[in-house]
Amino acid sequence: MTRNPTLLCCVYPEQKVIALSSISNPIRLGVAGLGRAFALSAPAIHAHPGVNLVAGAEPNSEHRRSFETTFGAKTYADVRDLVTDPDVEAVYVSTPHGLHKEHALAAINAGKSVLIEKPMTVSLEDASSLIEAAKKAGVQIIVGPSHSFDGPVKLAEALIAEGKIGRVRMIHALYATDFLYRPRTAAELSTDLGGGVVFSQAVHQIDLVRRLAAVPAQRVTARTGGAWDADRPTEGAYSMLIDFSEGVYASLTYSGYAHFDGDRLMENTAELGIPKSDEFKSARKILESVQDESEFKSSRGFSSLETCPQAQTHEHFGQVFVFGDRGDLRLTPNGVEITDTNGPEFYPAPFRTARAEVFDTLYAAVREQTTPLQDGKWGRASLEICHALLTSSETGDTVTLNYQEG
Ligand SMILES: NC(=O)c1ccc[n+]([C@@H]2O[C@H](COP(=O)([O-])OP(=O)(O)OC[C@H]3O[C@@H](n4cnc5c(N)ncnc54)[C@H](O)[C@@H]3O)[C@@H](O)[C@H]2O)c1
């Protein structure tokens, strides 16, 4: 591969892509919870040749009707009917965090593999019980979608493994969004119930940093920005330092207080892979004009494929740099930039739809029995770091981690 001192672009050939054209037996997927998370994943599921949506469960009758009309699939008001439906082979659990254990366990006990939204659960005990149950039932757990599945993260992992930046020494991740001022349920504003930015946002950043570090995390030292706004009394920001084995360390910082927009540093592309318009809309101001916040939140659930966000690039989670002893790597919404003594070089990440990699992973786990990177133990390890973040901030101490190895 030749280079110039100016930015070069090359296709990275070694990326393993699932043989989509050979898929003849798509997974029959059921979905528990047809709210916002499902609306974000629906375009990827619809486009993926390895997945067919066959059923959904949801108490909201409008979401159920939209799902039936769009996918020609059946719906249930109760998750128990979904998981015991013999047409359903695997279940995507996209209900609120507090219901993940109950819904995932019901599916696992019915012999179905599960894709569980992040965070896997709120408590570590619940995560452990799901891992045990899946082992006993001989089914797979995948925790996601999370930004560790993003195409550029996967590409970066391959480039690092190939030695393109030498040995990884240090990672830095920074993102600022309006997370705390998007419409929220009461539970999403209560730390005890898994609310705040730690369980919903840090878990993304932790996941992708762990994938790039590629060695186990050992200790966490952190501070949270808790209740800077008394009307939204949960963590809205944090900074943490993670010590990994082999001397690798990472700093992770996030603010969800809706001031600086971190997407400005990501080619003006939103987290969901959509170009941003120049028109500034303050999330705080929008929320001030809303009468009923939980009704507004519910209106952002699934209504049609046309109203789902349509990504034009990969999703991202803000700035991420990996510093190696021979070069530095930076993620962009389109791929990976590596800079060394010869200058910067750009590697595009193949793009189909946002989240396609999540459903590739689900397909490979269910049809080819491959163990996914983001399995139950992986999800529990990221959750442990979320808890360590909170504990370290509360006590002022460094927290040693116990669930990071295998
Ligand atoms: N990966 C991502 O990018 C992403 C984005 C948003 C949310 N999430 C995750 O998805 C999960 C859901 O969050 P959300 O924002 O979609 O919430 P939401 O409230 O918009 O959607 C949850 C849906 O579950 C339904 N539900 C509630 N109780 C149910 C029950 N007993 N049976 C079946 N359905 C039930 C609700 O009516 C609602 O439609 C959370 O764990 C969150 O962290 C992930």
The ligand as a MOL file (V3000), in Angstrom:
LIG
                    3D

  0  0  0     0  0            999 V3000
M  V30 BEGIN CTAB
M  V30 COUNTS 44 48 0 0 0
M  V30 BEGIN ATOM
M  V30 1 N -28.7580 0.5330 21.6150 0
M  V30 2 C -29.3020 1.7390 21.5430 0
M  V30 3 O -28.8950 2.5820 20.7590 0
M  V30 4 C -30.4850 2.0630 22.4290 0
M  V30 5 C -31.2170 3.2260 22.2230 0
M  V30 6 C -32.3260 3.4460 23.0310 0
M  V30 7 C -32.6280 2.5550 24.0360 0
M  V30 8 N -31.8630 1.4600 24.2320 0 CHG=1
M  V30 9 C -32.1710 0.4930 25.2780 0
M  V30 10 O -33.3940 -0.1430 24.9550 0
M  V30 11 C -34.1660 -0.3740 26.1160 0
M  V30 12 C -35.5140 0.3100 25.9420 0
M  V30 13 O -35.3160 1.7090 25.8910 0
M  V30 14 P -36.2630 2.6160 24.9770 0
M  V30 15 O -35.6530 3.9590 24.9410 0
M  V30 16 O -36.5980 1.9280 23.7240 0 CHG=-1
M  V30 17 O -37.5570 2.6740 25.8910 0
M  V30 18 P -39.0450 2.8590 25.3550 0
M  V30 19 O -39.8400 3.1810 26.5660 0
M  V30 20 O -39.0780 3.8040 24.2080 0
M  V30 21 O -39.4180 1.4210 24.7950 0
M  V30 22 C -39.6530 0.3180 25.6020 0
M  V30 23 C -40.9160 -0.3520 25.0820 0
M  V30 24 O -41.1590 -1.4950 25.9030 0
M  V30 25 C -42.5490 -1.5430 26.1310 0
M  V30 26 N -42.8300 -2.3280 27.3310 0
M  V30 27 C -42.9170 -1.9100 28.6070 0
M  V30 28 N -43.2490 -2.9420 29.4110 0
M  V30 29 C -43.3900 -4.0200 28.6050 0
M  V30 30 C -43.7380 -5.3730 28.8400 0
M  V30 31 N -43.9880 -5.8350 30.0740 0
M  V30 32 N -43.7940 -6.2110 27.7900 0
M  V30 33 C -43.5110 -5.7780 26.5290 0
M  V30 34 N -43.1910 -4.4860 26.2540 0
M  V30 35 C -43.1230 -3.6340 27.2810 0
M  V30 36 C -42.9680 -0.1010 26.2890 0
M  V30 37 O -44.3660 0.0710 26.1160 0
M  V30 38 C -42.1530 0.5600 25.2070 0
M  V30 39 O -42.8250 0.6130 23.9680 0
M  V30 40 C -33.3510 0.1690 27.2850 0
M  V30 41 O -32.6860 -0.8770 27.9250 0
M  V30 42 C -32.3600 1.1150 26.6300 0
M  V30 43 O -31.1160 1.1760 27.2980 0
M  V30 44 C -30.8140 1.1980 23.4390 0
M  V30 END ATOM
M  V30 BEGIN BOND
M  V30 1 1 1 2
M  V30 2 2 2 3
M  V30 3 1 2 4
M  V30 4 1 4 5
M  V30 5 2 4 44
M  V30 6 2 5 6
M  V30 7 1 6 7
M  V30 8 2 7 8
M  V30 9 1 8 9
M  V30 10 1 8 44
M  V30 11 1 9 10
M  V30 12 1 9 42
M  V30 13 1 10 11
M  V30 14 1 11 12
M  V30 15 1 11 40
M  V30 16 1 12 13
M  V30 17 1 13 14
M  V30 18 2 14 15
M  V30 19 1 14 16
M  V30 20 1 14 17
M  V30 21 1 17 18
M  V30 22 2 18 19
M  V30 23 1 18 20
M  V30 24 1 18 21
M  V30 25 1 21 22
M  V30 26 1 22 23
M  V30 27 1 23 24
M  V30 28 1 23 38
M  V30 29 1 24 25
M  V30 30 1 25 26
M  V30 31 1 25 36
M  V30 32 1 26 27
M  V30 33 1 26 35
M  V30 34 2 27 28
M  V30 35 1 28 29
M  V30 36 1 29 30
M  V30 37 2 29 35
M  V30 38 1 30 31
M  V30 39 2 30 32
M  V30 40 1 32 33
M  V30 41 2 33 34
M  V30 42 1 34 35
M  V30 43 1 36 37
M  V30 44 1 36 38
M  V30 45 1 38 39
M  V30 46 1 40 41
M  V30 47 1 40 42
M  V30 48 1 42 43
M  V30 END BOND
M  V30 END CTAB
M  END
